[in-house]
Amino acid sequence: MALLTYLEYDGQKPLSETEIQTVEEKYQFRLPKRLRKIYLHQNGGLLEECGVSEDACLLAEVYPLTGDTEELTVKKLLKWQKQDKEIPMDYIPFCADEAGDSYYFHRKNHGIYYICHEFFDEFQDNPENFRIADSFNMFDEMILDLEEE
């Protein structure tokens, strides 16, 4: 299932190509095509009950790419990342789970990484141990409907 399938409409407007490109140019990355499609549809938002496995926390939201100063956005998270220098700028946050941990794509290889705050030191030592998919397409195909019946 695709992540876009689980995106709830919560008033977020779609972004234009120009708005997307402005963020991409500032932080020197290119969104994977399927993720770009989400932002062209709606600027992030909450997700219905879905996840990457039945054992993992539910996915909670796709971070808006840009937005007001009160919400967490990709742009704001990257600004903080650049300031604190704890997570290399090659990792672009795009999604969070219900525990507040984030999923990132690598700006060069587009691999998907799950960075859990409890294992942050281990991530810094060996990020490849935290790769959960080789591409956004693979990640997108991992998405499961986890709605309780």
Backbone as CSV, one residue per row, in Angstrom:
resi,resn,N_x,N_y,N_z,CA_x,CA_y,CA_z,C_x,C_y,C_z
1,MET,0.841,-1.184,0.000,0.000,0.000,0.000,0.885,1.247,0.000
2,ALA,0.386,2.295,-0.560,1.141,3.544,-0.643,0.814,4.467,0.525
3,LEU,1.819,5.177,0.988,1.657,6.121,2.082,0.568,7.150,1.759
4,LEU,0.515,7.596,0.533,-0.489,8.576,0.118,-1.906,8.085,0.395
5,THR,-2.122,6.781,0.318,-3.432,6.181,0.574,-3.911,6.469,1.999
6,TYR,-2.997,6.587,2.937,-3.334,6.750,4.351,-3.301,8.201,4.829
7,LEU,-2.984,9.113,3.946,-2.900,10.520,4.320,-4.307,11.080,4.515
8,GLU,-4.562,11.598,5.726,-5.862,12.200,6.022,-5.859,13.640,5.530
9,TYR,-6.992,14.090,5.027,-7.081,15.489,4.646,-7.364,16.305,5.893
10,ASP,-6.461,17.217,6.227,-6.655,18.046,7.421,-6.476,19.521,7.105
11,GLY,-6.790,19.901,5.889,-6.714,21.302,5.498,-5.388,21.723,4.898
12,GLN,-4.417,20.823,4.893,-3.131,21.157,4.291,-3.320,21.305,2.778
13,LYS,-2.847,22.402,2.249,-2.958,22.638,0.812,-1.801,21.964,0.092
14,PRO,-2.001,21.643,-1.175,-0.882,21.091,-1.947,0.201,22.152,-2.138
15,LEU,1.417,21.702,-2.297,2.518,22.610,-2.608,2.693,22.667,-4.117
16,SER,3.243,23.752,-4.583,3.566,23.874,-6.006,4.974,23.329,-6.231
17,GLU,5.290,23.052,-7.470,6.654,22.619,-7.812,7.666,23.659,-7.355
18,THR,7.336,24.924,-7.499,8.252,26.002,-7.109,8.514,25.973,-5.610
19,GLU,7.468,25.775,-4.794,7.648,25.709,-3.342,8.523,24.520,-2.952
20,ILE,8.304,23.386,-3.601,9.115,22.192,-3.335,10.560,22.437,-3.732
21,GLN,10.765,22.978,-4.920,12.118,23.218,-5.420,12.882,24.207,-4.554
22,THR,12.201,25.177,-3.971,12.857,26.155,-3.100,13.490,25.454,-1.894
23,VAL,12.756,24.539,-1.274,13.290,23.795,-0.124,14.396,22.849,-0.591
24,GLU,14.178,22.169,-1.712,15.197,21.247,-2.234,16.512,21.983,-2.515
25,GLU,16.419,23.136,-3.119,17.633,23.896,-3.443,18.335,24.392,-2.188
26,LYS,17.563,24.880,-1.229,18.168,25.401,0.000,18.935,24.316,0.742
27,TYR,18.374,23.100,0.796,19.002,22.014,1.567,19.671,20.962,0.688
28,GLN,19.737,21.214,-0.594,20.490,20.393,-1.555,20.089,18.926,-1.554
29,PHE,18.811,18.672,-1.788,18.329,17.312,-1.971,17.221,17.322,-3.008
30,ARG,16.851,16.151,-3.443,15.732,15.983,-4.374,14.800,14.943,-3.768
31,LEU,13.529,15.296,-3.631,12.550,14.359,-3.077,12.397,13.145,-3.986
32,PRO,12.256,11.955,-3.411,11.888,10.801,-4.224,10.531,11.075,-4.891
33,LYS,10.318,10.525,-6.085,9.115,10.823,-6.870,7.819,10.582,-6.108
34,ARG,7.704,9.457,-5.411,6.458,9.166,-4.687,6.238,10.119,-3.519
35,LEU,7.304,10.549,-2.874,7.177,11.504,-1.784,6.805,12.882,-2.340
36,ARG,7.390,13.241,-3.459,7.057,14.493,-4.134,5.555,14.513,-4.473
37,LYS,5.053,13.376,-4.915,3.640,13.261,-5.274,2.742,13.567,-4.058
38,ILE,3.167,13.132,-2.871,2.411,13.431,-1.650,2.334,14.940,-1.443
39,TYR,3.474,15.635,-1.559,3.486,17.077,-1.329,2.739,17.844,-2.414
40,LEU,2.699,17.322,-3.611,1.915,17.950,-4.668,0.416,17.726,-4.450
41,HIS,0.089,16.663,-3.714,-1.307,16.355,-3.375,-1.746,17.141,-2.134
42,GLN,-0.854,17.183,-1.128,-1.149,17.825,0.158,0.170,17.997,0.901
43,ASN,0.342,19.104,1.572,1.594,19.390,2.278,1.687,18.602,3.581
44,GLY,1.848,17.278,3.451,1.969,16.417,4.618,0.656,16.293,5.355
45,GLY,0.713,15.716,6.558,-0.477,15.592,7.376,-0.497,14.301,8.168
46,LEU,-1.565,14.136,8.911,-1.734,12.943,9.739,-2.037,11.728,8.868
47,LEU,-1.700,10.557,9.413,-1.924,9.309,8.688,-2.950,8.456,9.411
48,GLU,-3.777,7.774,8.643,-4.674,6.777,9.206,-3.820,5.611,9.676
49,GLU,-4.404,4.674,10.396,-3.637,3.604,11.024,-2.920,2.725,9.990
50,CYS,-1.617,2.937,9.932,-0.770,2.161,9.036,0.617,2.083,9.643
51,GLY,1.435,1.193,9.128,2.791,1.044,9.631,3.621,0.210,8.680
52,VAL,4.885,0.041,9.041,5.786,-0.735,8.188,5.829,-2.200,8.599
53,SER,5.286,-2.514,9.781,5.143,-3.899,10.203,4.125,-3.939,11.336
54,GLU,3.612,-5.099,11.605,2.635,-5.232,12.682,3.266,-5.026,14.050
55,ASP,4.590,-5.206,14.149,5.296,-5.057,15.425,5.762,-3.629,15.697
56,ALA,5.818,-2.810,14.666,6.330,-1.445,14.815,5.220,-0.495,15.246
57,CYS,5.627,0.661,15.758,4.658,1.710,16.086,3.932,2.137,14.820
58,LEU,2.701,2.587,15.000,1.953,3.116,13.869,2.637,4.370,13.333
59,LEU,2.547,4.578,12.037,3.004,5.831,11.459,1.986,6.897,11.830
60,ALA,2.437,8.075,12.202,1.534,9.119,12.686,1.330,10.246,11.684
61,GLU,2.419,10.659,11.023,2.286,11.798,10.112,3.411,11.844,9.100
62,VAL,3.096,12.485,7.990,4.102,12.907,7.026,4.346,14.373,7.372
63,TYR,5.612,14.708,7.667,5.911,16.092,8.022,5.578,17.016,6.856
64,PRO,4.918,18.151,7.122,4.770,19.145,6.064,6.164,19.591,5.621
65,LEU,6.310,19.916,4.371,7.614,20.371,3.883,7.911,21.771,4.434
66,THR,6.915,22.634,4.404,7.022,23.985,4.934,5.759,24.265,5.728
67,GLY,5.750,25.363,6.451,4.536,25.697,7.197,4.782,26.761,8.227
68,ASP,3.776,26.933,9.110,3.897,27.973,10.124,4.932,27.580,11.172
69,THR,5.254,28.527,12.016,6.355,28.338,12.961,6.042,27.378,14.095
70,GLU,4.767,27.042,14.313,4.418,26.175,15.437,4.491,24.683,15.111
71,GLU,4.389,24.315,13.861,4.381,22.897,13.524,5.767,22.409,13.111
72,LEU,5.993,21.124,13.322,7.243,20.526,12.847,7.138,20.346,11.340
73,THR,8.085,20.899,10.645,8.138,20.763,9.190,9.504,20.220,8.810
74,VAL,9.608,19.703,7.604,10.910,19.241,7.111,11.898,20.403,7.153
75,LYS,11.462,21.546,6.709,12.337,22.718,6.681,12.846,23.062,8.086
76,LYS,11.960,23.068,9.083,12.353,23.386,10.458,13.278,22.308,11.024
77,LEU,12.946,21.041,10.790,13.778,19.945,11.289,15.172,19.991,10.674
78,LEU,15.261,20.319,9.391,16.574,20.434,8.743,17.366,21.621,9.288
79,LYS,16.674,22.696,9.601,17.351,23.856,10.200,17.970,23.459,11.534
80,TRP,17.204,22.749,12.372,17.725,22.292,13.658,18.861,21.300,13.465
81,GLN,18.693,20.415,12.501,19.714,19.406,12.211,21.030,20.081,11.833
82,LYS,20.943,21.119,11.028,22.143,21.855,10.606,22.799,22.538,11.807
83,GLN,21.985,23.047,12.738,22.519,23.750,13.912,23.182,22.799,14.898
84,ASP,22.517,21.675,15.189,23.060,20.798,16.240,24.077,19.779,15.726
85,LYS,24.109,19.548,14.430,25.122,18.696,13.778,25.169,17.265,14.321
86,GLU,24.067,16.789,14.912,24.058,15.421,15.428,23.667,14.409,14.363
87,ILE,22.727,14.793,13.504,22.339,13.932,12.382,22.904,14.581,11.130
88,PRO,23.695,13.843,10.351,24.272,14.426,9.138,23.183,14.948,8.191
89,MET,23.493,16.000,7.470,22.539,16.631,6.565,22.179,15.756,5.362
90,ASP,22.850,14.610,5.219,22.481,13.669,4.151,21.157,12.973,4.445
91,TYR,20.657,13.067,5.676,19.418,12.398,6.081,18.302,13.429,6.181
92,ILE,17.256,13.223,5.385,16.156,14.171,5.298,14.919,13.569,5.983
93,PRO,14.411,14.193,7.050,13.238,13.650,7.744,11.982,13.839,6.890
94,PHE,11.080,12.856,6.922,9.843,13.018,6.163,8.620,12.479,6.894
95,CYS,8.805,11.652,7.907,7.663,10.974,8.514,7.986,10.654,9.975
96,ALA,6.948,10.615,10.812,7.128,10.263,12.222,6.141,9.174,12.607
97,ASP,6.541,8.394,13.607,5.609,7.389,14.125,4.963,7.918,15.402
98,GLU,4.076,7.117,15.976,3.325,7.565,17.148,4.205,7.767,18.381
99,ALA,5.411,7.231,18.383,6.337,7.425,19.503,7.195,8.681,19.326
100,GLY,7.034,9.349,18.194,7.804,10.562,17.939,9.150,10.312,17.297
101,ASP,9.405,9.088,16.880,10.650,8.781,16.175,10.443,9.027,14.686
102,SER,11.525,9.266,13.977,11.405,9.721,12.594,12.006,8.766,11.575
103,TYR,11.439,8.872,10.385,11.942,8.186,9.203,12.602,9.235,8.333
104,TYR,13.742,8.861,7.770,14.537,9.765,6.942,14.844,9.081,5.618
105,PHE,15.016,9.867,4.569,15.601,9.308,3.346,16.974,9.932,3.181
106,HIS,17.874,9.157,2.618,19.232,9.626,2.379,19.226,10.428,1.085
107,ARG,19.757,11.621,1.133,19.646,12.508,-0.020,20.384,12.013,-1.264
108,LYS,21.357,11.129,-1.095,22.097,10.626,-2.257,21.568,9.278,-2.742
109,ASN,21.404,8.325,-1.817,20.995,6.985,-2.262,19.503,6.711,-2.084
110,HIS,18.784,7.645,-1.449,17.339,7.556,-1.189,16.948,6.349,-0.345
111,GLY,17.921,5.703,0.322,17.593,4.661,1.279,16.772,5.254,2.413
112,ILE,15.939,4.436,3.056,15.084,4.903,4.141,15.645,4.400,5.466
113,TYR,15.752,5.306,6.428,16.337,5.021,7.731,15.337,5.373,8.826
114,TYR,15.276,4.517,9.832,14.419,4.768,10.985,15.322,5.122,12.148
115,ILE,15.220,6.348,12.631,16.070,6.806,13.719,15.224,6.931,14.984
116,CYS,15.452,6.004,15.882,14.748,5.949,17.157,15.607,6.670,18.191
117,HIS,15.012,7.601,18.928,15.802,8.403,19.866,16.516,7.559,20.917
118,GLU,15.990,6.377,21.244,16.634,5.527,22.248,17.934,4.898,21.744
119,PHE,18.081,4.833,20.419,19.258,4.207,19.827,20.060,5.196,18.997
120,PHE,19.968,6.462,19.361,20.613,7.497,18.581,22.129,7.309,18.501
121,ASP,22.756,6.942,19.614,24.217,6.741,19.606,24.609,5.622,18.648
122,GLU,23.833,4.542,18.635,24.121,3.433,17.719,23.964,3.870,16.270
123,PHE,22.965,4.722,16.008,22.790,5.240,14.647,24.027,6.014,14.221
124,GLN,24.524,6.876,15.098,25.698,7.677,14.766,26.910,6.787,14.476
125,ASP,27.027,5.662,15.189,28.153,4.753,14.979,28.040,3.970,13.674
126,ASN,26.836,3.562,13.318,26.656,2.754,12.112,25.253,2.952,11.531
127,PRO,25.058,4.023,10.758,23.732,4.325,10.211,23.138,3.198,9.361
128,GLU,23.980,2.430,8.697,23.454,1.383,7.811,22.673,0.317,8.575
129,ASN,22.932,0.169,9.867,22.149,-0.774,10.676,20.700,-0.309,10.836
130,PHE,20.425,0.944,10.495,19.095,1.518,10.675,18.362,1.723,9.346
131,ARG,18.947,1.195,8.288,18.295,1.275,6.979,17.192,0.221,6.946
132,ILE,15.981,0.659,6.638,14.870,-0.291,6.594,14.399,-0.576,5.170
133,ALA,14.820,0.253,4.226,14.468,0.031,2.822,15.528,0.689,1.948
134,ASP,15.732,0.133,0.777,16.751,0.666,-0.131,16.271,1.861,-0.947
135,SER,14.969,2.130,-0.928,14.426,3.264,-1.673,13.084,3.653,-1.074
136,PHE,12.612,4.834,-1.441,11.299,5.253,-0.979,10.216,4.350,-1.560
137,ASN,10.398,3.916,-2.805,9.411,3.007,-3.409,9.291,1.728,-2.594
138,MET,10.412,1.174,-2.169,10.372,-0.041,-1.351,9.690,0.227,-0.013
139,PHE,10.010,1.360,0.605,9.366,1.743,1.859,7.859,1.867,1.652
140,ASP,7.477,2.544,0.592,6.069,2.777,0.292,5.315,1.454,0.112
141,GLU,5.981,0.482,-0.462,5.349,-0.824,-0.680,5.282,-1.653,0.605
142,MET,6.052,-1.266,1.627,6.025,-1.964,2.920,4.814,-1.563,3.765
143,ILE,4.191,-0.453,3.453,3.124,0.097,4.286,1.959,-0.881,4.388
144,LEU,1.563,-1.149,5.642,0.468,-2.073,5.928,-0.701,-1.332,6.549
145,ASP,-1.903,-1.785,6.220,-3.102,-1.260,6.870,-3.178,-1.925,8.239
146,LEU,-3.096,-1.159,9.306,-3.085,-1.726,10.653,-4.313,-1.290,11.461
147,GLU,-5.361,-0.955,10.752,-6.600,-0.569,11.426,-7.172,-1.768,12.159
148,GLU,-7.545,-1.558,13.412,-8.120,-2.649,14.203,-9.530,-2.918,13.694
149,GLU,-9.845,-4.199,13.600,-11.167,-4.563,13.093,-12.106,-4.914,14.200
